[in-house]
Every structure is written in structure tokens, then in C-alpha cells.
Amino acid sequence: MSFADLKRKSQSNFEFLQKELEKSSTSNGADDRLWKPELDASGNGYAVIRFLPAPEGESVPWAKVYNHAFKGTGGWLIENCPTTNGDKCPVCAENTKLWNSGIESDKNVARDRKRKLSYYSNIYVVNDPKNPDNNGKVFLFKYGKKIHDKILAAMQPEFQDETPVNVFDFWEGANFKIKIRTIGGYWNYDASEFSSPAALSNDDDELEAIWKQQYSLEAFTNASEFKTYEELETRLNSVLGAAPAARQAQQEEDEEPTPVANTARDVDLPSFTNTEDDDDALSYFARLAEED
Ligand SMILES: [Zn+2]
């Protein structure tokens, strides 16, 4: 960031910090900036949202973050993965070792500990039937590869008869209809789709007011959100205990599940029930092996 940018963004930076402070002072640790769809009694979910442009001073309308969330004998490890920013990660390095052992039980441990991909975007809630109070408000939305692929498909259609749509655009973009089915205990977003392109509002003052409420996305990949390699390695060793990896796998299988621990990020865990990015486990480890 240039000095001119720093000066220009001084107010928005301050407002962002104030929001962060508010967030960290909430008692239950839940992040009320985040919007989540809710299911009805039949296990389906429906809502209409609008993806919003990059916030002021930023250029990309999403943040892409990898994290690890798994339990060892020493408790839960829930940490952002440094590969998010192209840095080396001790958890991923350990996974590569396990995967390359060729032993099926080690590969299962690697699968359990693999990095998971999340995206964050600012959204405007058009219609949230389960929580109408959310309608007309700006939130952050955390989503996986499946929805990100739907965004890319709208922006870069595969066939010539389809017109590319910048779904993040206030004027030329499109609402997104989230349709969730529960399949095998997991949330499935396959039926979700974009509506025909239309302006979110014909009133630019209203759009500007929405834009000004957006949250920083670059904050998600800021260095302050990541432990150093050494810190993460220490944390990993503490979670895994002194047991070597192979024995660890046996212990994990024998153990009863324990309740989720108490950090703010842990609150998200029970809803971590999408399978969106599970398919790429093999390709991910194959690629890691190639990189070595
Ligand atoms: Zn990692």
C-alpha cells in the first residue's frame, strides 16, 4: 500500500478496526458480520442474496482462505493455513509425508487434516425467509468451492450462447438464489442459481450506502491472521502429542469424539457440513507431491 493510499484509507481502516473490536468483545465469540442460510423443517434451505463488488480500496470481491480443522490427542487444531498466502505450512508438510507413505490409514489421517478452502464475499440479503430481519442488510458470506464455481461459470460461461455476467456488479450483476438440500447429512448447494441480470437498485445513492457498509476482504489474508511456521509447528506438535503419526491414527480411531473447544473459530465447526471441496483431496496431494 502506498503512503497516499494509507492516508486515503485512514478513515475506512479505523472503521474496520472499530468493527473488529466490536466483534472481539462479543461474549460468545460468534461473528455477527457473517450471514448463514438456515434450513426449514424438511431439511431444505432457500434465500436470495446479491454478491457485492470489492469494498472501497480493494480490487477483488472475494477472499480465498485455506484452513485446517481437526482433532488430535491434545485437542483441536483450528488454524489458517499459510499456503493461503503462498507460504510453507507444517501441517501440509506433515500431510504430504503421511500421504506419500502409501499406507491407507496414514492417507485417511491426511484426508482428515487436509486444508479446507473457504471464500468470503460481501453480500446484500435480498430475501431471507427464515430470518426476515436480515433483509436489506450487508453481511459477509463464507462459501466453498461449489458456489465459487457457480460464480466463475456465470462470469466465464462455457458455451458461446451464454453471456458473461459480472455477478458482483451493482448494475449489471444478478441475484443468487441459494437452494440447499440435505443429502446424506450434508448441505448440498447444487440447485443454487443466479437470476437474470438486473440492477440491485435504480437509486445510486442507495447503492453507495450499501457499498459503504461493506467489510474488508483483504483483512482475511492479512499476515496477522496467520501463525508463523514455527508457531504453527509448535501448535501441531501440542495437538498431536508426542505420538508418531502412525500410532496417532490408531488412537484417533479408538477415541470417543469430544465436544468442540472454546475459541471463536470453533463456533463454526458444527456447520462445517459441506462436501464442496472434498473431491479435490487427491489432486491436492498429488500436486503437493509434485512440488517437492
Ligand atoms: Zn496447511
Residues whose N, C-alpha, C, O or C-beta is under 5 A from the ligand:
A	BS01	ZN	C81 P82 C89 V91 C92 R115
